[in-house]
């Protein structure tokens, strides 16, 4: 398994687990980052943080530190 922060732009996969605890985990789930959701990395900022994701028909920007708490079970390389 690989974490979301390790995925390159244009690649994506299906979310397996959401790590973190308390308010952080709740915030990630509220933003639509739930298990079995397909997600794709669109861009990475020039300095490497944050990353731009596409999921559920919308674009979401997430800090790399938070993306490291999300594991993917299936990775699709473009």
N, C-alpha and C positions, 0 to 999 in steps of 0.2 A: 504494500500500500504506500501511497505517496501523499504528502500534504499539499494543500492548494498553493502555498507559497513557492513550491518548487516547479510549478507548471509554467511553460513558456507561452508567450502570446500566440494565439491561434489554436492552442491546444485546450482541451477541457476534459471533463469526465462526469461521473455520477457521484454525488456526495454519499459517503458511507457513515461517518460519525462527526458529530460536532463536539469538540472538547471545550475546555474552559469550565467555569463554575459561576454560579450566582448570576449577577446582573449581566456579565459579559455573555454568557451562554444564552440567556433570555433575549438579549439584544440581537445576537446572530440569528436566532430562530425567528424573531419578529421581522427581520429583514428578508426572510424567505429562504435562508440557508438551512434547509431541512434535509434529512436523509432521503435518498432516492430522487433528488433534484439534479437535473443536468445543468452544469455550469461550464462556461468557457472564459478563459482569460483573454481579454481584448487588448489591453496595453499594460505596460509597466512604466512608471514614471522614470525620467532620466537618472535620478539618483537611486532607483530601485524600490522606492516606497512612496506612495501607495500603489496598489494594483487595481486595474479596472476590470470588472467582471460583467458578463452578460448571463442572466438567468431569468427564467419566467417572463421573458419579453421585456425586460428592462435592464438598465445599466446600473451597476453598484460599484462604488469605490470603497476599498477595504484596506486597512493597514496590513502590512506584511506580517506583523506580529500576531494579528488576529487570524489571518489566513493560515498561519502555521498550526492553528488548532483544529483545522478542518481536514479530514482525511477523505480521499477519493478511493472508491473501490474499482472503478473502471476508468482508464485514461485513454483518451482518443488523441492521437497525434495527427496534425495536419501536414 
